[in-house]
């Protein structure tokens, strides 16, 4: 079946932000006497306030989200595009695509602007839905805003929570193995190790056109 749209997670898919986020969460965890590894494992694909609820139920998740956002703002120069992100998004110009992130709206959009990544018309963040990843709501909302069925969408995700959310929404899911091994993304329909491989899968799905073959003029070598 030919797909109609592609929905991208952001962190780990389009932005290489793992090191910056790790510094933020380690700093936060240590300030509350929490184990940094335990907290870090809770963060992937989820809203910060949801991680706070699971990591430290005694804390106010709304207030801690503000602290985390302030820490993240200091990391703005430490986040760059994932290899191939700019080229892939520019190739999608004129096609239906969206970003679906549990991250901070202002931070994501500032990093897109600073690095020259194009922003799509449809952008869904964790604050836009009552139930964030791994619930399917965010992907269902993005599909609705694009005017297509979730079953006609391809999702590119790097986190198990995001993969589960996209599968639950009825989307076709490509697991990008930038932050997790393929085994951890086992619910994904396909896995890819790079955005170049994602490009090939989007061609298979009919979202991107096949690259034209070079034409050799008659009478020239190779004709």
C-alpha positions in Angstrom: 0.0 0.0 0.0 1.3 3.5 -0.9 1.6 5.7 2.1 0.3 9.3 2.2 2.4 10.9 4.9 5.4 10.5 7.1 5.5 11.5 10.8 8.9 12.0 12.4 9.9 11.8 16.1 12.5 14.5 16.7 15.1 13.6 19.4 17.3 10.8 18.1 15.6 10.9 14.7 16.1 14.4 13.3 18.1 16.1 16.1 21.2 14.4 17.7 20.3 15.5 21.3 21.2 12.5 23.4 24.4 13.9 24.9 22.6 17.2 25.8 19.6 15.4 27.3 21.9 13.1 29.3 23.6 16.1 30.9 20.3 17.6 31.8 18.8 14.5 33.3 22.1 13.6 35.1 22.2 17.0 36.7 18.5 16.9 37.7 18.8 13.3 39.1 21.9 14.1 41.2 20.2 17.3 42.6 17.5 15.0 44.0 19.7 12.2 45.1 18.4 9.8 42.4 20.2 7.1 40.4 21.2 8.7 37.1 21.0 5.4 35.1 17.6 4.6 36.4 16.3 8.1 35.6 17.9 8.0 32.1 16.2 4.8 31.2 12.8 6.4 31.9 13.3 9.4 29.6 13.2 8.0 26.1 10.2 9.0 24.0 8.3 10.5 27.0 7.3 13.9 28.3 9.7 15.1 31.0 6.9 15.4 33.5 5.9 11.8 32.9 9.5 10.8 33.7 9.4 12.8 36.9 6.2 11.1 38.0 7.9 7.7 37.6 11.3 8.7 39.0 10.3 10.7 42.0 6.6 10.6 42.8 7.1 13.0 45.8 8.0 15.9 43.4 5.7 18.2 41.6 6.1 17.3 37.9 4.9 20.7 36.6 7.6 22.5 38.7 10.3 20.0 37.8 9.4 20.4 34.1 10.2 24.1 34.4 13.5 23.3 36.0 14.3 20.7 33.3 13.4 23.2 30.5 15.8 25.8 32.1 18.6 23.2 32.1 17.8 22.2 28.5 17.9 25.9 27.4 21.6 26.0 28.4 22.3 23.1 26.0 21.0 24.7 22.8 24.4 24.8 21.2 25.0 21.1 21.9 22.3 19.8 19.6 22.9 19.3 15.9 20.9 17.6 13.1 21.2 13.8 12.7 23.3 13.0 9.6 21.1 13.3 6.5 18.2 15.1 8.2 18.4 18.3 6.2 18.6 16.6 2.9 15.7 14.2 3.7 13.4 16.9 4.9 14.2 19.1 1.9 13.3 16.2 -0.3 9.9 16.0 1.4 9.1 19.6 0.4 5.6 19.6 -1.1 4.7 16.3 0.5 2.7 15.6 3.7 4.9 15.2 6.7 4.9 16.2 10.4 7.0 16.1 13.5 5.6 14.4 16.6 7.7 15.0 19.7 7.4 14.7 23.5 10.0 17.4 23.7 9.9 21.1 24.4 8.2 23.1 21.7 10.3 26.2 22.0 13.6 24.3 22.2 12.8 22.1 19.2 11.7 24.9 17.0 14.7 27.1 18.0 17.1 24.2 17.1 15.4 23.7 13.8 15.7 27.4 13.0 19.3 27.6 14.2 20.4 24.5 12.2 18.5 25.3 9.0 16.1 22.3 9.3 12.7 23.1 7.7 9.7 22.9 10.0 6.5 21.3 8.7 3.1 22.9 8.9 2.0 20.2 11.3 3.8 19.9 14.6 2.5 17.9 17.5 4.1 18.1 21.0 3.4 16.3 24.2 1.6 19.3 25.5 -1.0 19.0 22.7 -2.5 15.8 24.0 -3.8 14.5 27.3 -2.1 11.2 27.0 1.4 11.3 25.5 3.6 8.4 24.2 3.3 5.5 24.6 -0.4 6.3 24.1 -1.3 6.7 20.4 -3.0 10.1 20.7 -0.1 12.2 19.4 0.2 10.3 16.2 -3.6 10.2 15.7 -3.7 14.0 16.1 -0.9 14.5 13.6 -2.6 12.3 11.0 -5.9 14.2 11.6 -4.2 17.6 11.1 -2.7 16.3 7.9 -6.1 15.0 6.8 -5.1 11.4 6.3 -5.8 8.2 8.1 -3.2 6.9 10.6 -3.0 3.7 8.6 -1.7 5.8 5.6 1.1 7.2 7.7 4.7 6.0 8.1 6.3 6.9 11.4 10.0 7.2 12.0 10.8 6.6 15.7 13.9 5.7 17.8 12.4 4.9 21.2 10.3 1.9 22.3 7.6 4.2 23.8 7.3 6.0 20.5 7.2 2.8 18.5 4.4 1.4 20.8 2.4 4.7 20.4 2.7 4.6 16.6 1.8 0.9 16.3 -1.2 1.5 18.6 -2.3 4.4 16.4 -2.3 2.0 13.4 0.7 3.5 11.6 3.5 1.7 9.7 6.6 2.2 11.8 10.3 2.4 10.9 12.5 2.0 14.0 15.7 4.1 13.6 18.5 2.5 15.6 20.2 5.6 16.7 19.6 5.3 20.4 18.3 1.8 20.8 19.2 -1.6 19.2 16.7 -3.1 16.8 15.7 -5.7 19.4 14.4 -2.9 21.7 12.3 -1.6 18.8 10.8 -5.1 18.0 7.3 -3.8 17.5 8.5 -1.7 14.5 7.5 -3.0 11.1 11.0 -2.3 9.7 14.3 -1.0 11.2 16.9 1.3 9.7 20.4 2.2 10.9 20.5 5.7 9.2 18.3 8.3 7.6 19.7 7.2 4.3 18.1 3.8 4.9 14.9 5.5 5.9 15.0 7.3 2.6 15.0 4.0 0.8 12.1 2.7 2.8 10.1 5.9 2.1 10.7 5.3 -1.6 9.3 1.8 -1.2 6.2 3.3 0.5 5.7 5.7 -2.3 6.3 8.9 -0.2 9.5 9.8 -2.0 10.0 9.2 -5.7 12.7 6.9 -7.1 15.9 8.7 -8.1 16.0 9.0 -11.9 18.6 6.9 -13.6 21.3 8.8 -15.5 20.6 9.0 -19.3 23.6 8.4 -21.5 23.4 10.3 -24.9 23.5 8.1 -28.0 27.0 7.6 -29.4 28.7 8.3 -26.0 30.6 5.6 -24.0 28.1 3.3 -22.3 25.3 3.9 -24.8 
